């Protein structure tokens, strides 16, 4: 297991989804350049993570706050969350909770596990195989995202110019 942190939260204009970038806290995989793990997530989940990271407060609990409240009301605690695997471009995660000496593992989407983890200050882990399979260089990834956005913007401008010419 590789301990990670949320390094960045981006918006992919093309897919209209959020991208959470998980980064190794310290380089743990030997002989491999430090990588980030980009995971595309829904906009609501991206907002839920962003709201908590920016310490925004809402008068009523949002979904992930509700989940946190239920866990705490039942006297459980979140030990950690982990991104366990990737299959067919889909990431899988688990939420590890405990109560006294009892431990439970709950299947989860990574976005929900991350949104919960930031609310309860739980550690976030990724299985090493997932980073080796899907990890990318952070600077290259950000450059690719900016290039993709610029290309889309230029295509939009070109389309608008063509509309004006007719």
mmCIF file of the C-alpha atoms, coordinates in Angstrom:
data_MODEL
# 
_entry.id   MODEL 
# 
loop_
_atom_site.group_PDB 
_atom_site.id 
_atom_site.type_symbol 
_atom_site.label_atom_id 
_atom_site.label_alt_id 
_atom_site.label_comp_id 
_atom_site.label_asym_id 
_atom_site.label_entity_id 
_atom_site.label_seq_id 
_atom_site.pdbx_PDB_ins_code 
_atom_site.Cartn_x 
_atom_site.Cartn_y 
_atom_site.Cartn_z 
_atom_site.occupancy 
_atom_site.B_iso_or_equiv 
_atom_site.pdbx_formal_charge 
_atom_site.auth_seq_id 
_atom_site.auth_comp_id 
_atom_site.auth_asym_id 
_atom_site.auth_atom_id 
_atom_site.pdbx_PDB_model_num 
ATOM 1   C CA . UNK A 1 1   ? 0.000   0.000  0.000   1.00 0.00 ? 1   UNK A CA 1 
ATOM 2   C CA . UNK A 1 2   ? 1.262   3.439  -0.966  1.00 0.00 ? 2   UNK A CA 1 
ATOM 3   C CA . UNK A 1 3   ? 0.164   6.373  1.174   1.00 0.00 ? 3   UNK A CA 1 
ATOM 4   C CA . UNK A 1 4   ? -1.079  9.241  -0.986  1.00 0.00 ? 4   UNK A CA 1 
ATOM 5   C CA . UNK A 1 5   ? -2.608  12.667 -0.638  1.00 0.00 ? 5   UNK A CA 1 
ATOM 6   C CA . UNK A 1 6   ? -4.911  14.698 -2.837  1.00 0.00 ? 6   UNK A CA 1 
ATOM 7   C CA . UNK A 1 7   ? -2.451  16.790 -4.818  1.00 0.00 ? 7   UNK A CA 1 
ATOM 8   C CA . UNK A 1 8   ? -4.923  18.584 -7.044  1.00 0.00 ? 8   UNK A CA 1 
ATOM 9   C CA . UNK A 1 9   ? -8.499  18.646 -8.205  1.00 0.00 ? 9   UNK A CA 1 
ATOM 10  C CA . UNK A 1 10  ? -9.055  19.637 -11.820 1.00 0.00 ? 10  UNK A CA 1 
ATOM 11  C CA . UNK A 1 11  ? -11.931 19.956 -14.246 1.00 0.00 ? 11  UNK A CA 1 
ATOM 12  C CA . UNK A 1 12  ? -11.864 18.135 -17.588 1.00 0.00 ? 12  UNK A CA 1 
ATOM 13  C CA . UNK A 1 13  ? -13.779 20.334 -20.036 1.00 0.00 ? 13  UNK A CA 1 
ATOM 14  C CA . UNK A 1 14  ? -13.987 17.560 -22.627 1.00 0.00 ? 14  UNK A CA 1 
ATOM 15  C CA . UNK A 1 15  ? -15.590 14.909 -20.419 1.00 0.00 ? 15  UNK A CA 1 
ATOM 16  C CA . UNK A 1 16  ? -17.282 17.437 -18.106 1.00 0.00 ? 16  UNK A CA 1 
ATOM 17  C CA . UNK A 1 17  ? -15.862 15.540 -15.130 1.00 0.00 ? 17  UNK A CA 1 
ATOM 18  C CA . UNK A 1 18  ? -13.610 16.270 -12.217 1.00 0.00 ? 18  UNK A CA 1 
ATOM 19  C CA . UNK A 1 19  ? -10.127 14.795 -12.041 1.00 0.00 ? 19  UNK A CA 1 
ATOM 20  C CA . UNK A 1 20  ? -8.621  14.124 -8.669  1.00 0.00 ? 20  UNK A CA 1 
ATOM 21  C CA . UNK A 1 21  ? -4.849  13.727 -8.656  1.00 0.00 ? 21  UNK A CA 1 
ATOM 22  C CA . UNK A 1 22  ? -3.484  11.453 -5.951  1.00 0.00 ? 22  UNK A CA 1 
ATOM 23  C CA . UNK A 1 23  ? 0.211   11.843 -5.237  1.00 0.00 ? 23  UNK A CA 1 
ATOM 24  C CA . UNK A 1 24  ? 2.567   9.711  -3.171  1.00 0.00 ? 24  UNK A CA 1 
ATOM 25  C CA . UNK A 1 25  ? 3.305   11.445 0.119   1.00 0.00 ? 25  UNK A CA 1 
ATOM 26  C CA . UNK A 1 26  ? 6.895   10.243 -0.133  1.00 0.00 ? 26  UNK A CA 1 
ATOM 27  C CA . UNK A 1 27  ? 8.441   8.271  -2.938  1.00 0.00 ? 27  UNK A CA 1 
ATOM 28  C CA . UNK A 1 28  ? 7.832   4.674  -1.978  1.00 0.00 ? 28  UNK A CA 1 
ATOM 29  C CA . UNK A 1 29  ? 8.200   2.764  -5.236  1.00 0.00 ? 29  UNK A CA 1 
ATOM 30  C CA . UNK A 1 30  ? 11.904  2.245  -5.867  1.00 0.00 ? 30  UNK A CA 1 
ATOM 31  C CA . UNK A 1 31  ? 13.419  2.927  -9.306  1.00 0.00 ? 31  UNK A CA 1 
ATOM 32  C CA . UNK A 1 32  ? 10.197  4.556  -10.544 1.00 0.00 ? 32  UNK A CA 1 
ATOM 33  C CA . UNK A 1 33  ? 9.807   8.303  -10.961 1.00 0.00 ? 33  UNK A CA 1 
ATOM 34  C CA . UNK A 1 34  ? 7.276   9.773  -8.523  1.00 0.00 ? 34  UNK A CA 1 
ATOM 35  C CA . UNK A 1 35  ? 3.850   9.657  -10.162 1.00 0.00 ? 35  UNK A CA 1 
ATOM 36  C CA . UNK A 1 36  ? 0.347   10.944 -9.680  1.00 0.00 ? 36  UNK A CA 1 
ATOM 37  C CA . UNK A 1 37  ? -2.760  8.884  -10.123 1.00 0.00 ? 37  UNK A CA 1 
ATOM 38  C CA . UNK A 1 38  ? -5.487  10.749 -12.051 1.00 0.00 ? 38  UNK A CA 1 
ATOM 39  C CA . UNK A 1 39  ? -9.011  9.506  -11.386 1.00 0.00 ? 39  UNK A CA 1 
ATOM 40  C CA . UNK A 1 40  ? -11.949 10.972 -13.301 1.00 0.00 ? 40  UNK A CA 1 
ATOM 41  C CA . UNK A 1 41  ? -14.894 11.513 -10.959 1.00 0.00 ? 41  UNK A CA 1 
ATOM 42  C CA . UNK A 1 42  ? -18.373 12.956 -11.157 1.00 0.00 ? 42  UNK A CA 1 
ATOM 43  C CA . UNK A 1 43  ? -18.907 16.674 -10.689 1.00 0.00 ? 43  UNK A CA 1 
ATOM 44  C CA . UNK A 1 44  ? -20.924 16.291 -7.478  1.00 0.00 ? 44  UNK A CA 1 
ATOM 45  C CA . UNK A 1 45  ? -18.197 14.180 -5.896  1.00 0.00 ? 45  UNK A CA 1 
ATOM 46  C CA . UNK A 1 46  ? -15.519 16.609 -7.086  1.00 0.00 ? 46  UNK A CA 1 
ATOM 47  C CA . UNK A 1 47  ? -17.477 19.461 -5.532  1.00 0.00 ? 47  UNK A CA 1 
ATOM 48  C CA . UNK A 1 48  ? -17.886 17.510 -2.290  1.00 0.00 ? 48  UNK A CA 1 
ATOM 49  C CA . UNK A 1 49  ? -14.121 17.025 -2.061  1.00 0.00 ? 49  UNK A CA 1 
ATOM 50  C CA . UNK A 1 50  ? -13.399 20.612 -3.041  1.00 0.00 ? 50  UNK A CA 1 
ATOM 51  C CA . UNK A 1 51  ? -15.913 22.035 -0.554  1.00 0.00 ? 51  UNK A CA 1 
ATOM 52  C CA . UNK A 1 52  ? -14.216 20.189 2.306   1.00 0.00 ? 52  UNK A CA 1 
ATOM 53  C CA . UNK A 1 53  ? -10.687 21.056 1.137   1.00 0.00 ? 53  UNK A CA 1 
ATOM 54  C CA . UNK A 1 54  ? -11.728 24.720 1.084   1.00 0.00 ? 54  UNK A CA 1 
ATOM 55  C CA . UNK A 1 55  ? -13.445 24.400 4.487   1.00 0.00 ? 55  UNK A CA 1 
ATOM 56  C CA . UNK A 1 56  ? -16.796 25.544 3.133   1.00 0.00 ? 56  UNK A CA 1 
ATOM 57  C CA . UNK A 1 57  ? -19.668 25.062 5.543   1.00 0.00 ? 57  UNK A CA 1 
ATOM 58  C CA . UNK A 1 58  ? -23.267 24.246 4.699   1.00 0.00 ? 58  UNK A CA 1 
ATOM 59  C CA . UNK A 1 59  ? -26.166 24.531 7.131   1.00 0.00 ? 59  UNK A CA 1 
ATOM 60  C CA . UNK A 1 60  ? -27.421 21.011 6.289   1.00 0.00 ? 60  UNK A CA 1 
ATOM 61  C CA . UNK A 1 61  ? -25.255 17.921 5.782   1.00 0.00 ? 61  UNK A CA 1 
ATOM 62  C CA . UNK A 1 62  ? -24.293 17.008 2.245   1.00 0.00 ? 62  UNK A CA 1 
ATOM 63  C CA . UNK A 1 63  ? -24.284 13.317 1.289   1.00 0.00 ? 63  UNK A CA 1 
ATOM 64  C CA . UNK A 1 64  ? -20.728 12.605 2.418   1.00 0.00 ? 64  UNK A CA 1 
ATOM 65  C CA . UNK A 1 65  ? -21.268 14.571 5.620   1.00 0.00 ? 65  UNK A CA 1 
ATOM 66  C CA . UNK A 1 66  ? -24.333 12.398 6.233   1.00 0.00 ? 66  UNK A CA 1 
ATOM 67  C CA . UNK A 1 67  ? -22.222 9.265  5.737   1.00 0.00 ? 67  UNK A CA 1 
ATOM 68  C CA . UNK A 1 68  ? -19.657 10.624 8.210   1.00 0.00 ? 68  UNK A CA 1 
ATOM 69  C CA . UNK A 1 69  ? -22.427 11.409 10.719  1.00 0.00 ? 69  UNK A CA 1 
ATOM 70  C CA . UNK A 1 70  ? -23.904 7.902  10.422  1.00 0.00 ? 70  UNK A CA 1 
ATOM 71  C CA . UNK A 1 71  ? -20.514 6.262  10.931  1.00 0.00 ? 71  UNK A CA 1 
ATOM 72  C CA . UNK A 1 72  ? -19.769 8.409  13.970  1.00 0.00 ? 72  UNK A CA 1 
ATOM 73  C CA . UNK A 1 73  ? -23.269 8.063  15.466  1.00 0.00 ? 73  UNK A CA 1 
ATOM 74  C CA . UNK A 1 74  ? -22.886 4.283  15.324  1.00 0.00 ? 74  UNK A CA 1 
ATOM 75  C CA . UNK A 1 75  ? -19.550 4.704  17.158  1.00 0.00 ? 75  UNK A CA 1 
ATOM 76  C CA . UNK A 1 76  ? -17.445 3.508  14.217  1.00 0.00 ? 76  UNK A CA 1 
ATOM 77  C CA . UNK A 1 77  ? -14.347 5.212  12.911  1.00 0.00 ? 77  UNK A CA 1 
ATOM 78  C CA . UNK A 1 78  ? -12.778 5.236  9.479   1.00 0.00 ? 78  UNK A CA 1 
ATOM 79  C CA . UNK A 1 79  ? -9.310  3.683  9.638   1.00 0.00 ? 79  UNK A CA 1 
ATOM 80  C CA . UNK A 1 80  ? -8.373  4.439  6.039   1.00 0.00 ? 80  UNK A CA 1 
ATOM 81  C CA . UNK A 1 81  ? -9.538  4.297  2.447   1.00 0.00 ? 81  UNK A CA 1 
ATOM 82  C CA . UNK A 1 82  ? -7.701  2.533  -0.333  1.00 0.00 ? 82  UNK A CA 1 
ATOM 83  C CA . UNK A 1 83  ? -7.860  2.497  -4.120  1.00 0.00 ? 83  UNK A CA 1 
ATOM 84  C CA . UNK A 1 84  ? -7.567  -1.254 -4.611  1.00 0.00 ? 84  UNK A CA 1 
ATOM 85  C CA . UNK A 1 85  ? -7.581  -1.963 -8.330  1.00 0.00 ? 85  UNK A CA 1 
ATOM 86  C CA . UNK A 1 86  ? -8.406  -0.817 -11.824 1.00 0.00 ? 86  UNK A CA 1 
ATOM 87  C CA . UNK A 1 87  ? -10.390 -2.981 -14.252 1.00 0.00 ? 87  UNK A CA 1 
ATOM 88  C CA . UNK A 1 88  ? -11.579 -1.859 -17.691 1.00 0.00 ? 88  UNK A CA 1 
ATOM 89  C CA . UNK A 1 89  ? -10.617 1.754  -16.868 1.00 0.00 ? 89  UNK A CA 1 
ATOM 90  C CA . UNK A 1 90  ? -12.739 1.637  -13.706 1.00 0.00 ? 90  UNK A CA 1 
ATOM 91  C CA . UNK A 1 91  ? -11.130 2.210  -10.325 1.00 0.00 ? 91  UNK A CA 1 
ATOM 92  C CA . UNK A 1 92  ? -12.290 0.333  -7.232  1.00 0.00 ? 92  UNK A CA 1 
ATOM 93  C CA . UNK A 1 93  ? -11.913 1.433  -3.632  1.00 0.00 ? 93  UNK A CA 1 
ATOM 94  C CA . UNK A 1 94  ? -12.608 0.279  -0.114  1.00 0.00 ? 94  UNK A CA 1 
ATOM 95  C CA . UNK A 1 95  ? -13.443 2.099  3.086   1.00 0.00 ? 95  UNK A CA 1 
ATOM 96  C CA . UNK A 1 96  ? -11.969 0.393  6.142   1.00 0.00 ? 96  UNK A CA 1 
ATOM 97  C CA . UNK A 1 97  ? -13.946 1.109  9.295   1.00 0.00 ? 97  UNK A CA 1 
ATOM 98  C CA . UNK A 1 98  ? -13.750 -0.240 12.817  1.00 0.00 ? 98  UNK A CA 1 
ATOM 99  C CA . UNK A 1 99  ? -15.622 -0.292 16.073  1.00 0.00 ? 99  UNK A CA 1 
ATOM 100 C CA . UNK A 1 100 ? -13.696 -1.500 19.080  1.00 0.00 ? 100 UNK A CA 1 
ATOM 101 C CA . UNK A 1 101 ? -11.900 -4.619 17.805  1.00 0.00 ? 101 UNK A CA 1 
ATOM 102 C CA . UNK A 1 102 ? -14.298 -5.289 14.932  1.00 0.00 ? 102 UNK A CA 1 
ATOM 103 C CA . UNK A 1 103 ? -13.190 -4.239 11.474  1.00 0.00 ? 103 UNK A CA 1 
ATOM 104 C CA . UNK A 1 104 ? -15.256 -3.964 8.312   1.00 0.00 ? 104 UNK A CA 1 
ATOM 105 C CA . UNK A 1 105 ? -14.419 -3.355 4.672   1.00 0.00 ? 105 UNK A CA 1 
ATOM 106 C CA . UNK A 1 106 ? -16.943 -1.496 2.548   1.00 0.00 ? 106 UNK A CA 1 
ATOM 107 C CA . UNK A 1 107 ? -16.803 -1.492 -1.257  1.00 0.00 ? 107 UNK A CA 1 
ATOM 108 C CA . UNK A 1 108 ? -16.871 2.064  -2.612  1.00 0.00 ? 108 UNK A CA 1 
ATOM 109 C CA . UNK A 1 109 ? -16.335 4.243  -5.606  1.00 0.00 ? 109 UNK A CA 1 
ATOM 110 C CA . UNK A 1 110 ? -13.005 6.052  -5.213  1.00 0.00 ? 110 UNK A CA 1 
ATOM 111 C CA . UNK A 1 111 ? -14.728 9.439  -5.329  1.00 0.00 ? 111 UNK A CA 1 
ATOM 112 C CA . UNK A 1 112 ? -16.976 8.601  -2.382  1.00 0.00 ? 112 UNK A CA 1 
ATOM 113 C CA . UNK A 1 113 ? -14.118 7.068  -0.419  1.00 0.00 ? 113 UNK A CA 1 
ATOM 114 C CA . UNK A 1 114 ? -12.007 10.189 -0.987  1.00 0.00 ? 114 UNK A CA 1 
ATOM 115 C CA . UNK A 1 115 ? -14.851 12.560 -0.113  1.00 0.00 ? 115 UNK A CA 1 
ATOM 116 C CA . UNK A 1 116 ? -15.335 10.669 3.137   1.00 0.00 ? 116 UNK A CA 1 
ATOM 117 C CA . UNK A 1 117 ? -11.598 10.474 3.885   1.00 0.00 ? 117 UNK A CA 1 
ATOM 118 C CA . UNK A 1 118 ? -11.168 14.261 3.695   1.00 0.00 ? 118 UNK A CA 1 
ATOM 119 C CA . UNK A 1 119 ? -14.107 14.695 6.090   1.00 0.00 ? 119 UNK A CA 1 
ATOM 120 C CA . UNK A 1 120 ? -12.759 12.356 8.749   1.00 0.00 ? 120 UNK A CA 1 
ATOM 121 C CA . UNK A 1 121 ? -9.038  13.009 8.175   1.00 0.00 ? 121 UNK A CA 1 
ATOM 122 C CA . UNK A 1 122 ? -8.458  9.360  7.268   1.00 0.00 ? 122 UNK A CA 1 
ATOM 123 C CA . UNK A 1 123 ? -5.333  8.164  5.510   1.00 0.00 ? 123 UNK A CA 1 
ATOM 124 C CA . UNK A 1 124 ? -5.623  7.478  1.789   1.00 0.00 ? 124 UNK A CA 1 
ATOM 125 C CA . UNK A 1 125 ? -3.760  4.574  0.187   1.00 0.00 ? 125 UNK A CA 1 
ATOM 126 C CA . UNK A 1 126 ? -3.378  3.119  -3.289  1.00 0.00 ? 126 UNK A CA 1 
ATOM 127 C CA . UNK A 1 127 ? -2.232  -0.401 -4.070  1.00 0.00 ? 127 UNK A CA 1 
ATOM 128 C CA . UNK A 1 128 ? 1.205   -0.285 -5.668  1.00 0.00 ? 128 UNK A CA 1 
ATOM 129 C CA . UNK A 1 129 ? 0.011   -2.180 -8.762  1.00 0.00 ? 129 UNK A CA 1 
ATOM 130 C CA . UNK A 1 130 ? -2.573  0.555  -9.451  1.00 0.00 ? 130 UNK A CA 1 
ATOM 131 C CA . UNK A 1 131 ? 0.076   3.289  -9.410  1.00 0.00 ? 131 UNK A CA 1 
ATOM 132 C CA . UNK A 1 132 ? 2.360   1.205  -11.624 1.00 0.00 ? 132 UNK A CA 1 
ATOM 133 C CA . UNK A 1 133 ? -0.517  0.573  -14.044 1.00 0.00 ? 133 UNK A CA 1 
ATOM 134 C CA . UNK A 1 134 ? -2.214  3.983  -14.145 1.00 0.00 ? 134 UNK A CA 1 
ATOM 135 C CA . UNK A 1 135 ? 0.191   6.485  -12.586 1.00 0.00 ? 135 UNK A CA 1 
ATOM 136 C CA . UNK A 1 136 ? 1.525   9.317  -14.733 1.00 0.00 ? 136 UNK A CA 1 
ATOM 137 C CA . UNK A 1 137 ? 4.081   12.097 -14.488 1.00 0.00 ? 137 UNK A CA 1 
ATOM 138 C CA . UNK A 1 138 ? 2.341   15.072 -12.867 1.00 0.00 ? 138 UNK A CA 1 
ATOM 139 C CA . UNK A 1 139 ? 3.828   17.837 -15.041 1.00 0.00 ? 139 UNK A CA 1 
ATOM 140 C CA . UNK A 1 140 ? 3.209   15.888 -18.258 1.00 0.00 ? 140 UNK A CA 1 
ATOM 141 C CA . UNK A 1 141 ? -0.391  15.166 -17.255 1.00 0.00 ? 141 UNK A CA 1 
ATOM 142 C CA . UNK A 1 142 ? -1.145  18.805 -16.417 1.00 0.00 ? 142 UNK A CA 1 
ATOM 143 C CA . UNK A 1 143 ? 0.462   19.898 -19.709 1.00 0.00 ? 143 UNK A CA 1 
ATOM 144 C CA . UNK A 1 144 ? -1.674  17.371 -21.634 1.00 0.00 ? 144 UNK A CA 1 
ATOM 145 C CA . UNK A 1 145 ? -4.832  18.652 -19.930 1.00 0.00 ? 145 UNK A CA 1 
ATOM 146 C CA . UNK A 1 146 ? -3.940  22.271 -20.751 1.00 0.00 ? 146 UNK A CA 1 
ATOM 147 C CA . UNK A 1 147 ? -3.150  21.330 -24.364 1.00 0.00 ? 147 UNK A CA 1 
ATOM 148 C CA . UNK A 1 148 ? -6.481  19.505 -24.648 1.00 0.00 ? 148 UNK A CA 1 
ATOM 149 C CA . UNK A 1 149 ? -8.320  22.544 -23.289 1.00 0.00 ? 149 UNK A CA 1 
ATOM 150 C CA . UNK A 1 150 ? -6.470  24.897 -25.648 1.00 0.00 ? 150 UNK A CA 1 
ATOM 151 C CA . UNK A 1 151 ? -7.268  22.634 -28.628 1.00 0.00 ? 151 UNK A CA 1 
ATOM 152 C CA . UNK A 1 152 ? -10.951 22.600 -27.665 1.00 0.00 ? 152 UNK A CA 1 
ATOM 153 C CA . UNK A 1 153 ? -10.963 26.382 -27.288 1.00 0.00 ? 153 UNK A CA 1 
ATOM 154 C CA . UNK A 1 154 ? -9.320  26.866 -30.689 1.00 0.00 ? 154 UNK A CA 1 
ATOM 155 C CA . UNK A 1 155 ? -11.814 24.485 -32.312 1.00 0.00 ? 155 UNK A CA 1 
ATOM 156 C CA . UNK A 1 156 ? -14.674 26.426 -30.724 1.00 0.00 ? 156 UNK A CA 1 
ATOM 157 C CA . UNK A 1 157 ? -13.281 29.748 -31.997 1.00 0.00 ? 157 UNK A CA 1 
ATOM 158 C CA . UNK A 1 158 ? -12.847 28.260 -35.478 1.00 0.00 ? 158 UNK A CA 1 
ATOM 159 C CA . UNK A 1 159 ? -16.458 27.021 -35.456 1.00 0.00 ? 159 UNK A CA 1 
ATOM 160 C CA . UNK A 1 160 ? -17.703 30.452 -34.385 1.00 0.00 ? 160 UNK A CA 1 
ATOM 161 C CA . UNK A 1 161 ? -15.647 32.135 -37.115 1.00 0.00 ? 161 UNK A CA 1 
ATOM 162 C CA . UNK A 1 162 ? -17.168 29.790 -39.713 1.00 0.00 ? 162 UNK A CA 1 
ATOM 163 C CA . UNK A 1 163 ? -20.672 30.635 -38.474 1.00 0.00 ? 163 UNK A CA 1 
ATOM 164 C CA . UNK A 1 164 ? -19.965 34.344 -38.855 1.00 0.00 ? 164 UNK A CA 1 
ATOM 165 C CA . UNK A 1 165 ? -18.680 33.897 -42.417 1.00 0.00 ? 165 UNK A CA 1 
ATOM 166 C CA . UNK A 1 166 ? -21.916 32.315 -43.616 1.00 0.00 ? 166 UNK A CA 1 
# 
